[in-house]
């Protein structure tokens, strides 16, 4: 894993963080071919479908101030991004905003169905781990959810 020097231009640092987080998210999510395929496809569709990754950038920037290890920051950044992704899916549901598009493509409940979109959040919340320590990721996600992140 590469770390960008503190004096590197912001754009270089941000690109490096986005790339690290994207790789970590890719590894954290179940493969689309695994059963239940439709649910795993929806999870990957929602999480890996683009976005600016502002929350992971802020998470990593805050951690960098305290010289936190990159692996711990990546884990926290992924947890924040997973929570954000499923909050967007829920926000798009017909019972909420009933949006048809997110980031220029059909929302999860349009691309899949409403039931899959609803189950998607529970599945993302139940992801075991990113780096092998399920306890830390689960505690972080629970803390963020309790505080309304």
C-alpha positions in Angstrom: 0.0 0.0 0.0 1.5 3.3 -1.0 1.4 6.3 1.2 1.6 9.8 -0.3 4.0 12.3 1.4 2.4 15.0 3.6 3.7 17.7 1.3 2.2 16.2 -1.9 -0.4 18.2 -3.6 -3.9 17.6 -2.3 -5.1 16.1 -5.6 -2.4 13.5 -5.5 -3.1 12.6 -1.9 -6.9 12.5 -2.6 -6.4 10.2 -5.6 -4.2 7.9 -3.6 -6.7 7.7 -0.8 -9.6 7.1 -3.2 -7.7 4.3 -4.9 -6.8 2.6 -1.6 -10.4 2.9 -0.4 -11.8 1.6 -3.7 -9.6 -1.4 -3.6 -10.5 -2.1 0.1 -14.2 -1.8 -0.7 -13.8 -4.1 -3.7 -12.2 -6.7 -1.5 -14.7 -6.2 1.4 -17.8 -6.8 -0.7 -18.9 -10.4 -1.6 -18.3 -11.4 -5.2 -21.4 -11.0 -7.5 -21.3 -14.7 -8.3 -21.8 -15.8 -4.7 -25.2 -16.8 -3.5 -27.4 -14.9 -3.0 -26.2 -13.4 -6.3 -28.9 -10.7 -6.7 -28.2 -9.3 -3.3 -24.4 -9.3 -3.8 -24.8 -7.7 -7.2 -26.9 -4.9 -5.6 -24.4 -4.4 -2.9 -21.6 -4.0 -5.4 -23.7 -1.9 -7.7 -24.5 0.6 -4.9 -21.1 0.8 -3.3 -18.8 0.5 -6.3 -20.9 2.7 -8.5 -18.8 5.8 -8.3 -19.0 8.8 -6.1 -16.5 11.4 -4.9 -15.6 9.4 -1.7 -15.6 12.6 0.3 -16.4 10.8 3.6 -13.4 8.5 3.3 -11.2 11.5 2.4 -12.3 13.3 5.5 -11.8 10.2 7.6 -8.3 9.6 6.3 -7.4 13.3 6.7 -8.6 13.4 10.3 -6.6 10.2 11.0 -3.5 11.5 9.3 -3.5 14.5 11.7 -2.8 12.0 14.4 -0.5 9.8 12.4 -2.9 6.8 12.4 -1.7 3.8 10.3 -3.0 3.8 6.8 -4.6 0.3 7.2 -6.7 1.5 10.2 -7.7 4.6 8.3 -8.7 2.6 5.3 -10.8 0.3 7.5 -12.6 3.3 9.1 -13.0 5.0 5.7 -14.6 1.9 4.3 -17.0 1.6 7.2 -18.0 5.2 6.7 -18.5 4.7 3.0 -20.6 1.5 3.5 -22.9 3.4 5.9 -23.2 6.2 3.4 -23.9 3.9 0.5 -26.8 2.1 2.3 -28.2 5.4 3.5 -28.4 6.6 -0.1 -30.1 3.4 -1.1 -32.7 3.8 1.6 -33.1 7.5 0.8 -34.0 6.6 -2.8 -36.7 4.0 -1.9 -40.3 4.8 -3.0 -41.3 5.2 0.7 -38.7 8.0 1.0 -37.6 10.3 -1.9 -38.6 7.8 -4.6 -35.6 8.7 -6.8 -35.1 6.9 -10.0 -31.5 8.0 -10.6 -28.4 8.2 -8.4 -25.1 9.3 -9.9 -26.6 9.2 -13.4 -27.7 5.6 -13.3 -30.9 3.8 -12.1 -31.2 3.6 -8.3 -30.9 0.1 -6.6 -34.7 -0.3 -6.3 -35.1 0.5 -10.0 -32.1 -1.6 -11.2 -33.0 -4.5 -9.0 -36.2 -4.2 -7.0 -37.5 -2.7 -3.8 -37.1 -5.8 -1.7 -33.4 -6.2 -2.7 -32.8 -2.5 -2.0 -34.3 -2.9 1.4 -32.2 -6.0 2.2 -29.1 -4.4 0.8 -28.7 -2.2 3.9 -28.9 -5.1 6.3 -26.4 -7.0 4.2 -23.9 -4.1 4.1 -24.3 -3.6 7.9 -23.6 -7.3 8.4 -20.3 -7.3 6.4 -17.9 -9.1 8.7 -14.7 -7.3 8.1 -12.2 -5.7 5.8 -8.9 -6.6 7.5 -9.8 -9.6 9.6 -10.9 -7.8 12.8 -14.6 -7.9 12.8 -15.0 -6.4 16.2 -13.5 -3.0 15.3 -15.4 -2.6 12.1 -18.7 -3.5 13.8 -18.1 -1.2 16.7 -17.2 1.7 14.4 -20.3 1.1 12.3 -22.5 0.9 15.4 -21.0 4.1 16.9 -21.5 6.0 13.7 -25.1 4.8 13.4 -25.9 5.7 17.0 -24.5 9.2 16.4 -26.5 9.7 13.2 -23.5 9.9 10.8 
